[in-house]
């Protein structure tokens, strides 16, 4: 199969590479969004202490569910609350 225009060949190859990369990337993001984090994992993710995470939960900044003795934080809700805080930080009065 011979192509006359080398740009068409390059464009087709780039399109196929792009679709493969999207397929590889998408499931990983969905898995991360559905998982729950412990207080320690949340502290590492936010780069704060576990005491700070407990304070954020107590103040209502972060929603957590208690399962037995463990507090679990939904990663998707955590990221949504971070986006909300960022938007409020830069909001003009």
C-alpha positions as CSV (number, residue, x, y, z in Angstrom):
1,X,0.0,0.0,0.0
2,X,1.8,3.1,-1.2
3,X,0.9,6.6,-0.1
4,X,1.8,9.6,-2.2
5,X,1.7,12.2,0.6
6,X,4.1,11.5,3.5
7,X,2.1,13.9,5.7
8,X,-1.0,11.6,5.4
9,X,1.1,8.7,6.6
10,X,2.4,10.7,9.5
11,X,-1.1,11.9,10.4
12,X,-2.5,8.4,10.3
13,X,0.3,7.1,12.6
14,X,-0.1,9.9,15.0
15,X,-3.9,9.3,15.2
16,X,-3.4,5.6,15.9
17,X,-0.8,6.4,18.6
18,X,-3.1,9.0,20.2
19,X,-6.0,6.5,20.3
20,X,-3.8,3.9,21.9
21,X,-2.5,6.4,24.5
22,X,-6.1,7.4,25.4
23,X,-7.1,3.8,25.8
24,X,-4.2,3.2,28.2
25,X,-4.8,6.4,30.2
26,X,-8.6,6.3,30.7
27,X,-9.1,3.2,32.8
28,X,-6.3,4.2,35.3
29,X,-8.0,7.6,35.9
30,X,-11.4,5.9,36.5
31,X,-9.9,3.5,39.1
32,X,-8.3,6.4,41.0
33,X,-11.5,8.3,41.1
34,X,-13.4,5.4,42.7
35,X,-11.0,4.6,45.4
36,X,-11.1,5.7,49.0
37,X,-8.1,7.0,51.0
38,X,-7.2,6.6,54.6
39,X,-6.3,9.6,56.7
40,X,-2.6,8.8,56.3
41,X,-2.9,8.4,52.5
42,X,-4.9,11.7,52.3
43,X,-2.2,13.5,54.4
44,X,0.5,12.2,52.0
45,X,-1.6,13.2,49.0
46,X,-2.2,16.7,50.4
47,X,1.4,17.0,51.8
48,X,0.1,17.8,55.3
49,X,0.1,16.1,58.6
50,X,-2.5,13.5,59.7
51,X,-3.5,16.0,62.5
52,X,-4.3,18.6,59.8
53,X,-6.5,16.0,57.9
54,X,-8.4,15.2,61.1
55,X,-8.9,19.0,61.7
56,X,-10.1,19.5,58.1
57,X,-12.6,16.6,58.6
58,X,-13.8,18.1,61.9
59,X,-14.3,21.5,60.4
60,X,-16.2,20.0,57.5
61,X,-13.6,20.9,54.7
62,X,-13.2,17.2,53.9
63,X,-16.0,14.6,54.0
64,X,-15.1,11.3,55.6
65,X,-17.0,8.1,56.3
66,X,-16.1,6.0,59.3
67,X,-15.9,2.2,58.6
68,X,-15.2,0.5,61.9
69,X,-12.3,2.5,63.4
70,X,-11.0,3.7,60.1
71,X,-11.9,7.0,58.4
72,X,-12.2,6.8,54.6
73,X,-12.1,9.7,52.3
74,X,-13.5,9.5,48.7
75,X,-10.7,10.6,46.3
76,X,-13.2,12.2,43.8
77,X,-14.9,14.2,46.6
78,X,-11.5,15.3,47.9
79,X,-10.4,16.5,44.5
80,X,-13.7,18.3,44.0
81,X,-13.3,20.1,47.3
82,X,-9.8,21.1,46.4
83,X,-11.0,22.6,43.1
84,X,-13.7,24.5,45.0
85,X,-11.1,25.9,47.4
86,X,-8.9,27.0,44.6
87,X,-11.7,28.7,42.8
88,X,-12.7,30.6,46.0
89,X,-9.1,31.6,46.6
90,X,-8.9,33.4,43.3
91,X,-12.4,34.8,43.3
92,X,-12.6,38.6,43.2
93,X,-14.9,40.3,45.7
